[in-house]
Amino acid sequence: MIVKITGCILIIGACSYMGFFLGKQYNARFEQIRKLRSSLKMLETEISYSMNPLPEALLKVGSRIPGPVGTLYKYTAELLEKNVGLPMDQVWKAGLYKLSEESSLKKEELDVLDDFGLGLGGSDKEEQLKNFHLIQEHLRIIELNAESDRNKYERMYKTLGVLTGAALALVLI
């Protein structure tokens, strides 16, 4: 009897953990998109108003933003400083690859960021500012969708995990 009770507790715990883990991914995605928007605003300020060179601007922004989003900027800045001979869009792609490994972002966000990287550092100030405003608008729309997804699915996965564990435990009893 003790073995069954212990097994039921473990099953409920494991299923609940999975539900909370999956639900947390929706919240993490929303927060990372929000950090991306604020970090891009910082980068725009560093480039257009502070007139910092791109590697320095990327490093400053990366040091202010925690987590995977900060890693994107720091890693990209490191590659630029090492002067590996790659064009800026390829260096940005490498940073995005690193970001995709560490974040909860979906292909949609990564594609928007990839498009942004095509014009980064390769045009005049006016074009750069247009590019920054365009990506801000894209990310704002994506952020609204991510918030909607978070509100729908986060609670659902948490509840589903607990209920699935309870149902499996009842079947075993």
Secondary structure as GFF3:
##gff-version 3
##sequence-region A 1 173
A	DSSP	alpha_helix	2	48	.	.	.	ID=ss1
A	DSSP	alpha_helix	54	64	.	.	.	ID=ss2
A	DSSP	alpha_helix	67	82	.	.	.	ID=ss3
A	DSSP	alpha_helix	88	102	.	.	.	ID=ss4
A	DSSP	alpha_helix	107	119	.	.	.	ID=ss5
A	DSSP	alpha_helix	125	172	.	.	.	ID=ss6
###
